[in-house]
Amino acid sequence: MWVQRRITLSPRARGFHLVGGEIERELPELADVETGLLHLLILHTSASLALNENASADVRADLETWFSDAVTEDRGYWRHTLEGPDDMPAHVKAVLIGPSLTIPVAAGAPVLGTWQGIYLCEHRDRGGARTVVATLQGESGTST
């Protein structure tokens, strides 16, 4: 089976947000996959996708604090500023984290570690809705 779908994630403020449930709700075909892969690609250059801690909101806040401190808006050398002071730093953060994830699927669900969750890393103050292309490839448990 192959399924490919564009998923629109609701707008979020700058920060690191758990979106695994939102993605899974848009892929009911996951339930039929015994063994497979889920590939996620965000179609934006100022946001990214990551896997990390899914239990403590402190981790998400600390990641935002670190990235905002490491890639600040007040650098005097940013030239790409037409879309606001958060734009070029958002591009840098997106390059550092990356635009895609590939996650194994088993028994109808993504295979994640006990404390892992899928993050939308929103690097703009007001990035708006974000689009993710989800490509699911897999086999069901029954043979035909």
N, C-alpha and C positions, 0 to 999 in steps of 0.2 A: 504494500500500500504506500502511496505517496499522497500527501496533502500539503498544499501550500496556501497560506492565508495571510492577508495583511490585517494586523490587529492594531487598533487605535487605542493607545493608553490615555487615560484622562490626564488633563493638565495638572502639574504639580509644581510646587515652589522649588527653589534651588535646594538640593540635598540628595540623599540616598534613600530610595523608597523600595519597599518590597512589592513586587508585581507578579510573582509566580501564580498566585490565585487568579488574578485578572487574565493572565495568558492562558492558563489551563481551562478556564470557563469558555474561552473562545475556541478551544480545540477538543470538542467532545469525542473526536476520533481517537484520542489518547487511550481511552478506556479499552479499545479493541487491540491495542498493540502489546504483544507479549514480549517482543525483542525489537529494539529499534534505536533511532537517533532523532533528537529534536534539535534543529539548528535555528537560532534566533539572530536576526540582523536588524539593528536599529538604523532607520533611514535618515539619520540626522548627523551633523558634524559638531554639534554642541551639546550632545548627550551621549551616554554610553551604557553598556550593560556589564554587569559583574555578578559573580557569586561570592557570598560572604555570609556572615553571622545573621541568623534569622530570628534570634530570641531577644536580644537586648537592643533597644532603641539607642542606647548609649554608643554602641559601635557605629551606627549610622551617623550619629551626631559628631563623633570623634573623627570619622572619615571626612565629613564635610569640613570640619575645622582644619584638619591637616591640609587638605587640598586647597582650601581658600587661603591658607597661610603660605603654602608652597608656591602657588601660582596666583599672585596678587593682581588686582586690577590697577593699582597705582604705579605700575612700572612706566617709566618715561619713554621706553623704547617701543611700545606697541604701536604699530602703524594701522592695523585693521581695527578701526574704532567707529566706523559709520553706524553700526547697529548698537552702539552703547559700550560702556566700559567693561561690561561682563562678557562681551562677545569673544574677543581673542583669547582671554584666559579660559573660556569654555572650550574652545577648539583645542588648546594645549591639553587640558584635562581629558578630553575625549580621546586624544591620541595616546595618552599615557594608559588609560584604562582599556580602550578598545571598543569596537562596534558590535562584536558578536560573541555568541556562546554556542557550544555544541555539547549537548547533555544526553547521556544514555537514557533509554526508556526501557523499563521492564515491568511486566505484570500490570500494564495500564497506567503507569505513572512515571514522571521523570525520576531518575535515580540521583538523589542528592544525599549528602552526608547529613547526619542527625541535626546539625546546626546550620546547614546551608540554605540560603534562599536566593532567589533571583532578584537582583537590584536593577531598577532604572536609576541611573546616576544623572540627575538633572543639574547641568552646570550653568544654566541661565537663571536669572531672577524670575523671569516669566517666559519659559520656553514654549508654553502651549501644549496642545495634544502632541503626542509622539507616536510615530508609526513603526511597528516592528513587523518584519516578514518572518513568519514561522514556517519552517519546512519540516514536516514529520515524515519519516521513512521508517517502515517497520513491517513485521509479520505478525499475524494473529496467531493465537495458540492452536487453531484448528487448521487442518490441511484441507484443500479442496481438490 
